[in-house]
Amino acid sequence: MIEGKTIFITGGAGFIGSTLAGRLVAHNRVVIYDNLSRNTLQDQPFRDHPNLRLIQGDVLDAAHVAAAMRGADIVVHCAAIAGIDTVIKSPVTTMRVNMIGSANVLEAAAGLPRCDRVVCFSTSEVFGQQAFRSSETDNAVMGKVGEARWTYAVSKVAEEHLAIAYFQEKGLPTTIVRPFNVYGPGQVGEGALRTFVIRALRNDPIEIHGDGTQIRAWCYVDDMVDGVLLAIEHPRAVGESFNIGNQRAVTTIYGLANTVIRVLDSRSPVVFTRKDYADVELRVPSVRKAKELLGFEAKIDLEEGIRRTAAYYRTRI
């Protein structure tokens, strides 16, 4: 258990970052650094906890990041531009925030008098369009130049290389986690499962881009946070990257829509719309390394995760 630490979380007002903060705030000092572009923290019951401090800032401001990080024992770098629509609209911002922002966070962490761990968030997008039981040692695939979607994957691969370089060259104890399709209460932005659940609760049509045969493995946010906590604590995590996902909760996008409708007893029809961007056709992780080195295993199955997610949004729509 992590106790008595000062934990600095970039992007900590976001979906996964705020869920992580909620698990740490009772026994640690938690500093959230965020520009509040996506603010899940405002709806969290612990937002006014005396152990929590919110600093509004931008990871592109290197001096401010370093000043805000002073006194931290553990750094968790969640801040990033993400979401397919956002990335396609702003590929320049995506690459600047994800690469330069990550460089600023790692440099600030390297300047701390003592740093127990830096956990950097990467993405399953680094495996490209086809990823079945992909392991951490598989080659990163970044798609063709000029396709805006892949700017996100490229920027995250750059962050991974930089994080490991800081470990190898400067001895900074870095660890990388690669989330696979995380969903759950408090999700903001463009996540398919969040959108499907909200529309199903309203009995609105559920839109599927393309033919719905794209295959995903869905990871409930509490399982993701379990993986992050292990990456923070476990001595074998240093200098390593880990897939964090639920390789048993696998379905097509069309199957997901039908599962949401059935579990929530919804009357939503499913409609298909045109897809105008490159998509990932298959994305299922191997989590063997995380299990063997860290003892990680996802616990929440898809239907239970859908029920928990719906319970959260039912009170808010």
C-alpha positions as CSV (number, residue, x, y, z in Angstrom):
1,M,0.0,0.0,0.0
2,I,1.2,3.5,-0.9
3,E,1.2,5.8,2.2
4,G,2.7,9.1,3.3
5,K,3.8,10.1,-0.2
6,T,3.4,13.2,-2.2
7,I,2.1,12.1,-5.6
8,F,2.0,14.5,-8.6
9,I,-0.5,13.5,-11.3
10,T,-0.5,15.4,-14.6
11,G,-3.9,15.2,-16.2
12,G,-5.2,14.2,-12.8
13,A,-8.6,15.9,-13.4
14,G,-9.3,13.6,-16.3
15,F,-11.0,10.2,-16.3
16,I,-8.3,7.8,-15.3
17,G,-6.2,10.3,-13.4
18,S,-9.0,11.4,-11.1
19,T,-10.0,7.8,-10.4
20,L,-6.4,7.1,-9.5
21,A,-6.3,10.2,-7.2
22,G,-9.4,8.9,-5.5
23,R,-7.6,5.7,-4.6
24,L,-4.6,7.5,-3.2
25,V,-5.9,10.7,-1.5
26,A,-6.8,9.2,1.9
27,H,-3.3,8.2,2.8
28,N,-1.1,10.5,0.7
29,R,-0.8,14.1,-0.5
30,V,-2.0,14.3,-4.0
31,V,-1.2,17.2,-6.3
32,I,-3.2,17.3,-9.6
33,Y,-1.7,19.3,-12.4
34,D,-4.2,19.9,-15.2
35,N,-5.5,22.5,-17.7
36,L,-9.0,21.3,-16.9
37,S,-10.0,20.8,-20.6
38,R,-11.6,17.6,-19.5
39,N,-12.7,17.8,-15.9
40,T,-14.0,14.7,-14.2
41,L,-12.6,15.8,-10.8
42,Q,-15.4,18.3,-10.3
43,D,-17.9,15.5,-10.0
44,Q,-15.7,13.3,-7.6
45,P,-16.8,13.1,-4.0
46,F,-13.2,13.7,-2.8
47,R,-12.6,17.0,-4.8
48,D,-12.4,19.0,-1.6
49,H,-10.3,16.5,0.4
50,P,-7.7,18.2,2.6
51,N,-5.0,16.0,1.1
52,L,-5.8,17.1,-2.5
53,R,-4.3,20.1,-4.2
54,L,-5.3,21.2,-7.7
55,I,-2.8,23.3,-9.8
56,Q,-4.1,24.6,-13.1
57,G,-1.4,24.5,-15.7
58,D,-0.1,23.3,-19.0
59,V,2.5,20.6,-19.5
60,L,4.0,22.7,-22.3
61,D,5.1,25.3,-19.7
62,A,8.3,23.6,-18.5
63,A,9.1,26.1,-15.7
64,H,5.6,25.8,-14.3
65,V,5.6,22.0,-14.4
66,A,9.0,21.9,-12.5
67,A,7.8,24.4,-9.9
68,A,4.5,22.6,-9.4
69,M,6.3,19.2,-9.1
70,R,8.6,20.3,-6.2
71,G,8.4,18.0,-3.3
72,A,6.9,15.1,-5.2
73,D,8.0,11.5,-4.4
74,I,6.0,9.9,-7.2
75,V,5.0,11.3,-10.6
76,V,2.2,9.9,-12.8
77,H,2.0,11.4,-16.2
78,C,-1.5,11.0,-17.6
79,A,-1.8,14.4,-19.4
80,A,-2.2,14.1,-23.2
81,I,-4.3,15.0,-26.1
82,A,-6.4,12.0,-26.8
83,G,-9.6,10.9,-28.6
84,I,-9.8,10.2,-32.3
85,D,-11.9,13.3,-33.2
86,T,-9.7,15.6,-31.1
87,V,-6.5,14.2,-32.6
88,I,-7.7,14.4,-36.2
89,K,-8.8,18.1,-35.7
90,S,-5.5,19.1,-33.9
91,P,-2.6,16.9,-35.0
92,V,0.0,19.7,-34.3
93,T,-1.3,20.2,-30.8
94,T,-1.4,16.4,-30.3
95,M,2.2,16.0,-31.1
96,R,3.4,19.1,-29.2
97,V,1.5,18.2,-26.0
98,N,2.3,14.5,-26.1
99,M,6.0,14.9,-27.0
100,I,7.2,18.2,-25.6
101,G,4.9,18.0,-22.6
102,S,6.2,14.6,-21.8
103,A,9.8,15.8,-22.2
104,N,9.0,18.6,-19.7
105,V,7.5,16.3,-17.2
106,L,10.5,13.8,-17.4
107,E,13.1,16.6,-17.2
108,A,11.3,18.1,-14.1
109,A,11.2,14.6,-12.5
110,A,14.9,14.1,-13.2
111,G,15.5,17.3,-11.3
112,L,13.8,16.2,-8.1
113,P,16.2,15.5,-5.1
114,R,14.5,12.1,-4.8
115,C,12.0,10.4,-7.0
116,D,10.6,6.9,-6.2
117,R,8.8,6.3,-9.5
118,V,7.6,8.0,-12.7
119,V,4.7,6.2,-14.5
120,C,4.1,7.4,-18.0
121,F,0.8,6.6,-19.9
122,S,1.3,5.4,-23.4
123,T,-1.5,3.8,-25.5
124,S,-2.5,0.6,-27.3
125,E,-2.5,2.7,-30.5
126,V,1.2,2.0,-30.7
127,F,0.4,-1.5,-32.1
128,G,-1.3,-0.1,-35.2
129,Q,-4.4,-1.4,-37.0
130,Q,-3.9,-5.1,-36.3
131,A,-3.0,-6.2,-32.7
132,F,-3.9,-9.6,-31.5
133,R,-2.4,-10.7,-28.2
134,S,0.2,-8.1,-28.7
135,S,3.1,-8.2,-26.2
136,E,5.2,-5.4,-25.0
137,T,8.2,-6.5,-27.2
138,D,6.2,-6.4,-30.4
139,N,7.3,-3.7,-32.8
140,A,5.4,-0.4,-32.6
141,V,3.4,0.4,-35.8
142,M,2.6,4.0,-36.5
143,G,0.7,4.1,-39.8
144,K,1.4,6.1,-42.8
145,V,2.7,9.7,-42.7
146,G,-0.1,12.2,-43.4
147,E,-2.9,10.2,-41.7
148,A,-3.7,12.4,-38.8
149,R,-4.9,9.5,-36.6
150,W,-1.4,8.2,-36.3
151,T,0.0,11.4,-34.9
152,Y,-1.3,10.2,-31.5
153,A,0.5,6.8,-31.7
154,V,3.8,8.5,-33.0
155,S,3.8,11.0,-30.1
156,K,3.2,8.2,-27.6
157,V,6.0,6.0,-29.0
158,A,8.3,9.1,-28.7
159,E,7.2,9.5,-25.1
160,E,8.0,5.8,-24.4
161,H,11.5,6.0,-25.9
162,L,12.2,9.1,-23.9
163,A,11.0,7.7,-20.6
164,I,13.2,4.6,-21.1
165,A,16.1,6.8,-22.1
166,Y,15.8,8.8,-18.9
167,F,16.0,5.5,-17.0
168,Q,18.9,4.2,-19.0
169,E,20.9,7.4,-19.1
170,K,20.0,9.3,-16.0
171,G,18.8,6.5,-13.7
172,L,15.2,8.0,-13.4
173,P,13.0,5.1,-12.2
174,T,10.4,5.2,-15.1
175,T,7.7,2.8,-16.0
176,I,5.3,2.8,-18.9
177,V,1.6,1.6,-19.0
178,R,-0.3,1.0,-22.2
179,P,-4.1,1.2,-21.5
180,F,-6.4,-0.9,-23.7
181,N,-9.8,0.7,-24.2
182,V,-10.5,1.8,-20.7
183,Y,-14.1,2.8,-19.7
184,G,-16.2,3.4,-16.7
185,P,-17.8,6.0,-14.4
186,G,-16.5,9.5,-15.0
187,Q,-15.2,9.0,-18.6
188,V,-15.2,12.1,-20.6
189,G,-14.7,12.7,-24.3
190,E,-15.2,10.3,-27.2
191,G,-15.2,6.8,-25.7
192,A,-17.4,4.3,-27.6
193,L,-18.7,2.5,-24.5
194,R,-19.5,5.8,-22.6
195,T,-21.4,7.0,-25.7
196,F,-23.3,3.7,-26.1
197,V,-24.3,3.6,-22.4
198,I,-25.6,7.2,-22.4
199,R,-27.6,6.7,-25.6
200,A,-28.9,3.4,-24.4
201,L,-30.2,4.9,-21.2
202,R,-32.1,7.5,-23.2
203,N,-33.3,4.9,-25.8
204,D,-31.6,7.0,-28.5
205,P,-30.1,5.4,-31.6
206,I,-26.6,4.0,-31.2
207,E,-24.4,5.0,-34.1
208,I,-21.6,2.7,-35.3
209,H,-18.9,4.0,-37.6
210,G,-18.3,1.5,-40.4
211,D,-19.6,-2.0,-40.3
212,G,-19.1,-2.7,-36.6
213,T,-16.7,-5.6,-37.1
214,Q,-13.8,-3.8,-35.4
215,I,-12.7,-5.9,-32.4
216,R,-11.7,-4.5,-29.0
217,A,-10.8,-5.7,-25.5
218,W,-12.6,-3.5,-22.9
219,C,-10.9,-2.7,-19.6
220,Y,-12.9,-1.3,-16.6
221,V,-11.3,1.8,-15.0
222,D,-10.8,0.2,-11.6
223,D,-8.8,-2.6,-13.2
224,M,-6.7,0.0,-15.0
225,V,-6.0,1.8,-11.8
226,D,-5.0,-1.5,-10.1
227,G,-2.4,-1.8,-12.8
228,V,-1.1,1.7,-12.3
229,L,-0.8,1.2,-8.6
230,L,1.3,-2.0,-9.2
231,A,3.4,0.0,-11.7
232,I,4.0,2.6,-9.0
233,E,4.9,0.1,-6.2
234,H,6.5,-2.9,-7.7
235,P,10.3,-2.9,-7.9
236,R,10.3,-5.0,-11.0
237,A,8.3,-2.4,-12.9
238,V,11.3,0.0,-13.3
239,G,12.5,0.4,-16.9
240,E,9.6,-1.7,-18.2
241,S,6.4,-1.1,-20.2
242,F,3.2,-3.0,-19.5
243,N,0.0,-3.6,-21.4
244,I,-2.9,-3.0,-19.0
245,G,-6.2,-4.4,-20.3
246,N,-8.8,-7.2,-20.0
247,Q,-8.0,-9.8,-22.7
248,R,-11.2,-11.7,-21.8
249,A,-13.6,-8.8,-22.3
250,V,-13.4,-9.0,-26.1
251,T,-16.2,-8.1,-28.6
252,T,-16.8,-6.4,-31.9
253,I,-18.2,-2.9,-31.8
254,Y,-21.5,-4.2,-33.1
255,G,-21.5,-6.9,-30.4
256,L,-20.7,-4.2,-27.8
257,A,-23.7,-2.1,-28.8
258,N,-26.0,-5.1,-28.6
259,T,-24.6,-6.1,-25.2
260,V,-25.2,-2.6,-23.8
261,I,-28.7,-2.7,-25.1
262,R,-29.4,-6.1,-23.6
263,V,-27.8,-5.4,-20.2
264,L,-29.5,-2.1,-19.8
265,D,-32.9,-3.3,-21.2
266,S,-32.8,-0.5,-23.7
267,R,-35.0,0.1,-26.8
268,S,-32.2,1.9,-28.7
269,P,-31.9,0.9,-32.4
270,V,-28.4,0.4,-33.9
271,V,-27.6,2.5,-36.9
272,F,-24.5,2.4,-39.1
273,T,-22.7,5.6,-40.3
274,R,-19.9,6.3,-42.7
275,K,-16.3,6.1,-41.4
276,D,-14.0,8.7,-42.8
277,Y,-10.8,8.0,-41.0
278,A,-8.3,5.1,-40.5
279,D,-9.5,2.8,-37.8
280,V,-8.0,0.0,-35.7
281,E,-9.6,-3.3,-36.9
282,L,-8.3,-5.6,-34.1
283,R,-6.9,-4.7,-30.7
284,V,-6.5,-7.4,-28.1
285,P,-3.6,-7.3,-25.6
286,S,-1.4,-9.9,-24.1
287,V,-1.2,-9.0,-20.4
288,R,1.1,-12.0,-19.5
289,K,4.0,-9.7,-18.7
290,A,1.9,-7.6,-16.3
291,K,0.6,-10.7,-14.6
292,E,4.0,-12.4,-14.3
293,L,6.0,-9.3,-13.2
294,L,3.4,-7.3,-11.3
295,G,0.7,-9.8,-10.4
296,F,-1.9,-7.8,-12.4
297,E,-5.1,-9.4,-13.6
298,A,-8.4,-7.6,-14.6
299,K,-11.3,-8.6,-12.5
300,I,-14.4,-6.8,-13.8
301,D,-16.2,-8.5,-16.7
302,L,-17.8,-6.5,-19.5
303,E,-21.4,-6.9,-18.4
304,E,-20.6,-5.9,-14.8
305,G,-18.6,-2.9,-16.0
306,I,-21.5,-1.8,-18.2
307,R,-23.9,-2.0,-15.2
308,R,-21.5,0.1,-13.0
309,T,-21.0,2.6,-15.8
310,A,-24.7,3.0,-16.4
311,A,-25.4,3.4,-12.6
312,Y,-23.0,6.5,-12.7
313,Y,-24.5,8.1,-15.8
314,R,-28.1,7.3,-14.9
315,T,-27.9,10.0,-12.2
316,R,-26.4,12.6,-14.5
317,I,-28.6,12.5,-17.6
